[in-house]
Amino acid sequence: MEPTRPRPPTRLNWLRAVKTALARLRGWPQPVEVRVDPASRAIHLGSEALDETAQWEVPTTGTVYGVALNYRDTLSALGMAVNQPPYKAPPRAPVLYLKPRNTWSAHGTDVRLTSDVAQVALGPALGVVIGRTASRVRCADAYGVIAGYTVVNDLHIPHDSYYRPAIRQQCRDGYCPIGPVIVPRHSVAQPAMLTVRAYVNGVLELTASLQDLVRPVDVLIQDVTEFMTLAEGDVLMVGLPAGLPRARAGDRIAIEVPGVGRLENRLVAAP
């Protein structure tokens, strides 16, 4: 049964929704306030559970940043290569890259793989959603600039180089599913205790703990905002673990962060 559409929000409710859990559903007043059942993973609008036919939109509109080499195992996997030219040492600051707007796609949508792409690597990531302008934020104040958390699948064509922008591999259309929702900061008491999981065709292929981050969430925000400003609505992915699973056209893929949400998409061959 289709859930009852919410009444058009008053200005007060609109402002409240902006600061709490958000989702975007096509054809509904925007944004929509939702809650996520941590046990069943069901997404509820009021008392109604949204079924699988609900059409989602990307829940944020800011810049999406990725952070490379922020898991200890990804850094260790490079071995002595980190001491080779051009850098000759492990990174001393966050290694950032962008997932531009053309890469964004919503929960439940198809991601098209062009004929030159045999497979893609899944990118299970927690997305930290910034709630206000953040510049030179101290570690002790970092959580105060966070609006909430979401799930991101940083899809990319497998590549080995961290030393030059992998635009061709990372910035294909649709290669950054985000959502379904933004869970408010106060709903996640200990981000460092979260885990991320990756599934291919319903089979769990990878589990990683945020306890293994080189820079946990608060340190990452401090170090990034030391040299650049993050704006309200920006999303900062905290990093990707080693051993990313692969998938190809025809596969159903999912990224799950218990307590934050489950993001599902299907890979299809582009015509």
Secondary structure as a PSIPRED ss2 file (coil, helix, strand):
# PSIPRED VFORMAT (PSIPRED V4.0)

   1 M C   1.000  0.000  0.000
   2 E C   1.000  0.000  0.000
   3 P C   1.000  0.000  0.000
   4 T C   1.000  0.000  0.000
   5 R C   1.000  0.000  0.000
   6 P C   1.000  0.000  0.000
   7 R C   1.000  0.000  0.000
   8 P C   1.000  0.000  0.000
   9 P C   1.000  0.000  0.000
  10 T C   1.000  0.000  0.000
  11 R H   0.000  1.000  0.000
  12 L H   0.000  1.000  0.000
  13 N H   0.000  1.000  0.000
  14 W H   0.000  1.000  0.000
  15 L H   0.000  1.000  0.000
  16 R H   0.000  1.000  0.000
  17 A H   0.000  1.000  0.000
  18 V H   0.000  1.000  0.000
  19 K C   1.000  0.000  0.000
  20 T C   1.000  0.000  0.000
  21 A C   1.000  0.000  0.000
  22 L E   0.000  0.000  1.000
  23 A E   0.000  0.000  1.000
  24 R E   0.000  0.000  1.000
  25 L E   0.000  0.000  1.000
  26 R C   1.000  0.000  0.000
  27 G C   1.000  0.000  0.000
  28 W C   1.000  0.000  0.000
  29 P C   1.000  0.000  0.000
  30 Q C   1.000  0.000  0.000
  31 P C   1.000  0.000  0.000
  32 V E   0.000  0.000  1.000
  33 E E   0.000  0.000  1.000
  34 V C   1.000  0.000  0.000
  35 R E   0.000  0.000  1.000
  36 V E   0.000  0.000  1.000
  37 D C   1.000  0.000  0.000
  38 P C   1.000  0.000  0.000
  39 A C   1.000  0.000  0.000
  40 S C   1.000  0.000  0.000
  41 R C   1.000  0.000  0.000
  42 A C   1.000  0.000  0.000
  43 I E   0.000  0.000  1.000
  44 H E   0.000  0.000  1.000
  45 L E   0.000  0.000  1.000
  46 G C   1.000  0.000  0.000
  47 S C   1.000  0.000  0.000
  48 E E   0.000  0.000  1.000
  49 A E   0.000  0.000  1.000
  50 L C   1.000  0.000  0.000
  51 D C   1.000  0.000  0.000
  52 E C   1.000  0.000  0.000
  53 T C   1.000  0.000  0.000
  54 A C   1.000  0.000  0.000
  55 Q C   1.000  0.000  0.000
  56 W E   0.000  0.000  1.000
  57 E E   0.000  0.000  1.000
  58 V C   1.000  0.000  0.000
  59 P C   1.000  0.000  0.000
  60 T C   1.000  0.000  0.000
  61 T C   1.000  0.000  0.000
  62 G C   1.000  0.000  0.000
  63 T C   1.000  0.000  0.000
  64 V E   0.000  0.000  1.000
  65 Y E   0.000  0.000  1.000
  66 G E   0.000  0.000  1.000
  67 V E   0.000  0.000  1.000
  68 A E   0.000  0.000  1.000
  69 L C   1.000  0.000  0.000
  70 N C   1.000  0.000  0.000
  71 Y E   0.000  0.000  1.000
  72 R H   0.000  1.000  0.000
  73 D H   0.000  1.000  0.000
  74 T H   0.000  1.000  0.000
  75 L H   0.000  1.000  0.000
  76 S H   0.000  1.000  0.000
  77 A H   0.000  1.000  0.000
  78 L C   1.000  0.000  0.000
  79 G H   0.000  1.000  0.000
  80 M H   0.000  1.000  0.000
  81 A H   0.000  1.000  0.000
  82 V H   0.000  1.000  0.000
  83 N H   0.000  1.000  0.000
  84 Q C   1.000  0.000  0.000
  85 P C   1.000  0.000  0.000
  86 P C   1.000  0.000  0.000
  87 Y C   1.000  0.000  0.000
  88 K C   1.000  0.000  0.000
  89 A C   1.000  0.000  0.000
  90 P C   1.000  0.000  0.000
  91 P C   1.000  0.000  0.000
  92 R C   1.000  0.000  0.000
  93 A C   1.000  0.000  0.000
  94 P C   1.000  0.000  0.000
  95 V E   0.000  0.000  1.000
  96 L E   0.000  0.000  1.000
  97 Y E   0.000  0.000  1.000
  98 L E   0.000  0.000  1.000
  99 K C   1.000  0.000  0.000
 100 P C   1.000  0.000  0.000
 101 R H   0.000  1.000  0.000
 102 N H   0.000  1.000  0.000
 103 T H   0.000  1.000  0.000
 104 W E   0.000  0.000  1.000
 105 S E   0.000  0.000  1.000
 106 A E   0.000  0.000  1.000
 107 H C   1.000  0.000  0.000
 108 G C   1.000  0.000  0.000
 109 T C   1.000  0.000  0.000
 110 D E   0.000  0.000  1.000
 111 V E   0.000  0.000  1.000
 112 R E   0.000  0.000  1.000
 113 L E   0.000  0.000  1.000
 114 T C   1.000  0.000  0.000
 115 S C   1.000  0.000  0.000
 116 D C   1.000  0.000  0.000
 117 V C   1.000  0.000  0.000
 118 A C   1.000  0.000  0.000
 119 Q C   1.000  0.000  0.000
 120 V E   0.000  0.000  1.000
 121 A E   0.000  0.000  1.000
 122 L C   1.000  0.000  0.000
 123 G C   1.000  0.000  0.000
 124 P E   0.000  0.000  1.000
 125 A E   0.000  0.000  1.000
 126 L E   0.000  0.000  1.000
 127 G E   0.000  0.000  1.000
 128 V E   0.000  0.000  1.000
 129 V E   0.000  0.000  1.000
 130 I E   0.000  0.000  1.000
 131 G C   1.000  0.000  0.000
 132 R C   1.000  0.000  0.000
 133 T C   1.000  0.000  0.000
 134 A E   0.000  0.000  1.000
 135 S C   1.000  0.000  0.000
 136 R C   1.000  0.000  0.000
 137 V C   1.000  0.000  0.000
 138 R C   1.000  0.000  0.000
 139 C H   0.000  1.000  0.000
 140 A H   0.000  1.000  0.000
 141 D H   0.000  1.000  0.000
 142 A H   0.000  1.000  0.000
 143 Y H   0.000  1.000  0.000
 144 G H   0.000  1.000  0.000
 145 V H   0.000  1.000  0.000
 146 I E   0.000  0.000  1.000
 147 A E   0.000  0.000  1.000
 148 G E   0.000  0.000  1.000
 149 Y E   0.000  0.000  1.000
 150 T E   0.000  0.000  1.000
 151 V E   0.000  0.000  1.000
 152 V E   0.000  0.000  1.000
 153 N E   0.000  0.000  1.000
 154 D C   1.000  0.000  0.000
 155 L C   1.000  0.000  0.000
 156 H E   0.000  0.000  1.000
 157 I C   1.000  0.000  0.000
 158 P C   1.000  0.000  0.000
 159 H C   1.000  0.000  0.000
 160 D C   1.000  0.000  0.000
 161 S C   1.000  0.000  0.000
 162 Y C   1.000  0.000  0.000
 163 Y C   1.000  0.000  0.000
 164 R C   1.000  0.000  0.000
 165 P C   1.000  0.000  0.000
 166 A C   1.000  0.000  0.000
 167 I H   0.000  1.000  0.000
 168 R H   0.000  1.000  0.000
 169 Q H   0.000  1.000  0.000
 170 Q H   0.000  1.000  0.000
 171 C C   1.000  0.000  0.000
 172 R C   1.000  0.000  0.000
 173 D C   1.000  0.000  0.000
 174 G C   1.000  0.000  0.000
 175 Y C   1.000  0.000  0.000
 176 C E   0.000  0.000  1.000
 177 P E   0.000  0.000  1.000
 178 I E   0.000  0.000  1.000
 179 G E   0.000  0.000  1.000
 180 P E   0.000  0.000  1.000
 181 V E   0.000  0.000  1.000
 182 I E   0.000  0.000  1.000
 183 V E   0.000  0.000  1.000
 184 P E   0.000  0.000  1.000
 185 R H   0.000  1.000  0.000
 186 H H   0.000  1.000  0.000
 187 S H   0.000  1.000  0.000
 188 V C   1.000  0.000  0.000
 189 A C   1.000  0.000  0.000
 190 Q C   1.000  0.000  0.000
 191 P H   0.000  1.000  0.000
 192 A H   0.000  1.000  0.000
 193 M H   0.000  1.000  0.000
 194 L C   1.000  0.000  0.000
 195 T E   0.000  0.000  1.000
 196 V E   0.000  0.000  1.000
 197 R E   0.000  0.000  1.000
 198 A E   0.000  0.000  1.000
 199 Y E   0.000  0.000  1.000
 200 V E   0.000  0.000  1.000
 201 N C   1.000  0.000  0.000
 202 G C   1.000  0.000  0.000
 203 V E   0.000  0.000  1.000
 204 L E   0.000  0.000  1.000
 205 E E   0.000  0.000  1.000
 206 L E   0.000  0.000  1.000
 207 T E   0.000  0.000  1.000
 208 A E   0.000  0.000  1.000
 209 S E   0.000  0.000  1.000
 210 L H   0.000  1.000  0.000
 211 Q H   0.000  1.000  0.000
 212 D H   0.000  1.000  0.000
 213 L E   0.000  0.000  1.000
 214 V C   1.000  0.000  0.000
 215 R C   1.000  0.000  0.000
 216 P C   1.000  0.000  0.000
 217 V H   0.000  1.000  0.000
 218 D H   0.000  1.000  0.000
 219 V H   0.000  1.000  0.000
 220 L H   0.000  1.000  0.000
 221 I H   0.000  1.000  0.000
 222 Q H   0.000  1.000  0.000
 223 D H   0.000  1.000  0.000
 224 V H   0.000  1.000  0.000
 225 T H   0.000  1.000  0.000
 226 E C   1.000  0.000  0.000
 227 F C   1.000  0.000  0.000
 228 M C   1.000  0.000  0.000
 229 T C   1.000  0.000  0.000
 230 L E   0.000  0.000  1.000
 231 A C   1.000  0.000  0.000
 232 E C   1.000  0.000  0.000
 233 G C   1.000  0.000  0.000
 234 D C   1.000  0.000  0.000
 235 V E   0.000  0.000  1.000
 236 L E   0.000  0.000  1.000
 237 M E   0.000  0.000  1.000
 238 V C   1.000  0.000  0.000
 239 G C   1.000  0.000  0.000
 240 L C   1.000  0.000  0.000
 241 P C   1.000  0.000  0.000
 242 A C   1.000  0.000  0.000
 243 G C   1.000  0.000  0.000
 244 L C   1.000  0.000  0.000
 245 P C   1.000  0.000  0.000
 246 R E   0.000  0.000  1.000
 247 A E   0.000  0.000  1.000
 248 R C   1.000  0.000  0.000
 249 A C   1.000  0.000  0.000
 250 G C   1.000  0.000  0.000
 251 D C   1.000  0.000  0.000
 252 R E   0.000  0.000  1.000
 253 I E   0.000  0.000  1.000
 254 A E   0.000  0.000  1.000
 255 I E   0.000  0.000  1.000
 256 E E   0.000  0.000  1.000
 257 V E   0.000  0.000  1.000
 258 P C   1.000  0.000  0.000
 259 G C   1.000  0.000  0.000
 260 V C   1.000  0.000  0.000
 261 G E   0.000  0.000  1.000
 262 R E   0.000  0.000  1.000
 263 L E   0.000  0.000  1.000
 264 E E   0.000  0.000  1.000
 265 N E   0.000  0.000  1.000
 266 R E   0.000  0.000  1.000
 267 L E   0.000  0.000  1.000
 268 V E   0.000  0.000  1.000
 269 A E   0.000  0.000  1.000
 270 A C   1.000  0.000  0.000
 271 P C   1.000  0.000  0.000
